[in-house]
């Protein structure tokens, strides 16, 4: 994290009408000056299509939130996943039309960004160690405790405009 912001990436998927594509571009351009780093470093933010999704990266995003862009996505039923990286821990916020509100969870980026981090596993093991002398007989209960702390990552769909896939790096 810099003095002014946090390294943040948002992936956007879904089908956007051609009429709204210009509004999305305007929202992106208005959210930041993409030609000048925010703190004088040489790092610039980017937006591009990558792996069938629209990806926006800002290495110095204030508060780690794309406020207007995320509101735009919810208003137009576009799914998104925003990842804010701080050290070895990612804070992941996701939304899709199936969710009433965005959901947030922590993921350990040293272990591939899995939503079930070490903290959940350690908590479950400590609970079991305190309750049972023989852990082998309690594997089933341990798995139930572990799965309570697991958040399944959303499947972000392809980003399309008017039903058409957008070529990469456009």
C-alpha positions as CSV (number, residue, x, y, z in Angstrom):
1,X,0.0,0.0,0.0
2,X,1.3,3.4,-0.9
3,X,0.5,6.6,1.0
4,X,-2.5,7.3,-1.3
5,X,-3.9,3.9,-2.1
6,X,-3.8,0.1,-2.5
7,X,-3.0,-2.4,-5.3
8,X,-6.4,-3.3,-6.6
9,X,-7.7,-5.5,-9.5
10,X,-11.3,-5.9,-10.5
11,X,-12.5,-8.5,-13.0
12,X,-15.9,-7.8,-14.7
13,X,-18.0,-10.3,-16.6
14,X,-21.4,-10.4,-18.1
15,X,-23.2,-9.1,-21.2
16,X,-23.4,-5.4,-21.6
17,X,-25.6,-3.7,-24.2
18,X,-23.7,-1.8,-26.9
19,X,-25.5,1.4,-25.8
20,X,-24.0,1.0,-22.3
21,X,-20.4,0.3,-23.5
22,X,-19.8,4.0,-24.0
23,X,-21.1,4.7,-20.5
24,X,-18.8,2.0,-19.1
25,X,-15.8,3.5,-20.9
26,X,-16.8,7.0,-19.6
27,X,-17.0,5.6,-16.1
28,X,-13.5,4.0,-16.4
29,X,-12.0,7.2,-17.8
30,X,-13.7,9.4,-15.2
31,X,-12.5,7.3,-12.3
32,X,-8.8,8.0,-12.8
33,X,-6.3,9.8,-14.9
34,X,-4.8,6.7,-16.6
35,X,-1.8,8.5,-18.0
36,X,-0.4,9.8,-14.8
37,X,0.5,7.8,-11.7
38,X,-1.3,9.0,-8.6
39,X,1.7,9.5,-6.4
40,X,4.5,10.3,-8.8
41,X,5.7,6.7,-9.1
42,X,6.1,5.2,-12.6
43,X,3.2,2.7,-12.0
44,X,0.1,3.3,-14.1
45,X,-3.3,1.6,-13.8
46,X,-4.6,-0.4,-16.7
47,X,-7.9,-1.6,-18.2
48,X,-8.1,-4.3,-20.8
49,X,-9.9,-7.5,-21.7
50,X,-8.0,-10.5,-20.4
51,X,-9.1,-14.2,-20.2
52,X,-12.6,-13.3,-21.4
53,X,-13.2,-10.7,-18.7
54,X,-12.7,-6.9,-18.5
55,X,-9.8,-6.4,-16.0
56,X,-9.1,-3.1,-14.4
57,X,-5.9,-2.7,-12.3
58,X,-4.9,0.3,-10.2
59,X,-1.7,0.0,-8.1
60,X,-2.7,3.0,-6.0
61,X,-6.5,3.0,-5.7
62,X,-7.7,5.1,-2.8
63,X,-9.4,2.8,-0.2
64,X,-9.1,-0.1,-2.6
65,X,-12.5,0.5,-4.1
66,X,-13.8,1.3,-7.6
67,X,-16.9,2.9,-6.2
68,X,-18.5,4.2,-9.4
69,X,-17.4,1.2,-11.5
70,X,-18.9,-1.3,-8.9
71,X,-22.2,0.7,-8.8
72,X,-22.3,0.6,-12.6
73,X,-21.8,-3.1,-12.6
74,X,-24.6,-3.7,-10.1
75,X,-26.9,-1.4,-12.0
76,X,-26.3,-3.3,-15.3
77,X,-26.1,-6.9,-13.8
78,X,-22.4,-7.3,-14.5
79,X,-20.6,-9.7,-12.1
80,X,-17.4,-8.6,-10.6
81,X,-14.6,-9.7,-8.3
82,X,-12.4,-7.0,-6.7
83,X,-9.1,-8.1,-5.1
84,X,-7.1,-5.7,-2.8
85,X,-3.7,-7.0,-2.0
86,X,-2.0,-6.2,1.2
87,X,1.1,-8.3,1.9
88,X,0.3,-12.0,1.7
89,X,-3.4,-11.4,2.3
90,X,-6.0,-10.5,-0.3
91,X,-9.4,-9.0,0.5
92,X,-11.8,-10.2,-2.1
93,X,-15.2,-8.6,-2.8
94,X,-17.6,-10.2,-5.2
95,X,-21.0,-9.5,-6.6
96,X,-23.3,-11.1,-9.2
97,X,-27.0,-10.6,-10.0
98,X,-27.7,-13.7,-7.8
99,X,-26.4,-11.9,-4.7
100,X,-28.4,-9.2,-2.9
101,X,-25.3,-7.4,-1.7
102,X,-21.6,-7.7,-2.4
103,X,-19.8,-10.2,-0.2
104,X,-16.2,-9.9,1.1
105,X,-13.8,-12.5,2.3
106,X,-10.1,-12.9,2.9
107,X,-7.8,-15.1,0.8
108,X,-4.2,-16.1,1.2
109,X,-2.4,-15.1,-2.0
110,X,0.7,-17.1,-1.0
111,X,-1.5,-20.2,-1.3
112,X,-3.1,-19.5,-4.7
113,X,-5.8,-17.1,-3.4
114,X,-8.0,-19.8,-1.8
115,X,-10.9,-18.4,0.2
116,X,-10.3,-20.9,3.0
117,X,-7.2,-19.5,4.5
118,X,-4.9,-20.9,7.2
119,X,-6.9,-19.1,9.9
120,X,-10.0,-21.2,9.3
121,X,-8.0,-24.4,9.4
122,X,-6.1,-23.5,12.5
123,X,-9.3,-22.5,14.3
124,X,-10.9,-25.8,13.4
125,X,-7.9,-27.8,14.6
126,X,-7.7,-25.9,17.9
127,X,-11.4,-26.5,18.5
128,X,-11.1,-30.2,17.8
129,X,-7.9,-30.5,19.9
130,X,-9.7,-28.9,22.9
131,X,-12.8,-31.2,22.5
132,X,-11.3,-34.5,21.6
133,X,-8.3,-36.6,22.5
134,X,-8.7,-38.9,19.5
135,X,-8.9,-36.8,16.3
136,X,-9.2,-39.8,14.0
137,X,-12.7,-40.5,15.1
138,X,-13.7,-36.9,14.5
139,X,-12.6,-36.3,10.9
140,X,-16.2,-35.9,9.7
141,X,-16.8,-33.2,12.3
142,X,-13.6,-31.5,11.4
143,X,-14.6,-31.3,7.7
144,X,-18.0,-29.8,8.7
145,X,-16.2,-27.1,10.8
146,X,-13.8,-26.4,7.9
147,X,-16.5,-26.1,5.3
148,X,-18.4,-23.6,7.4
149,X,-15.5,-21.2,6.9
150,X,-15.1,-21.8,3.2
151,X,-16.5,-19.2,0.8
152,X,-16.8,-20.5,-2.8
153,X,-15.4,-18.0,-5.2
154,X,-17.9,-16.8,-7.7
155,X,-17.6,-17.9,-11.3
156,X,-17.3,-14.6,-13.2
157,X,-18.8,-15.0,-16.7
158,X,-17.2,-13.8,-20.0
159,X,-17.3,-10.1,-20.6
160,X,-19.4,-9.4,-23.7
161,X,-20.8,-6.4,-25.5
162,X,-24.1,-7.0,-27.2
163,X,-23.6,-10.8,-26.9
164,X,-20.2,-10.6,-28.7
165,X,-17.0,-11.5,-27.0
166,X,-14.5,-8.6,-26.8
167,X,-11.0,-9.5,-28.1
168,X,-8.2,-9.5,-25.6
169,X,-6.2,-6.3,-25.0
170,X,-8.9,-4.1,-26.5
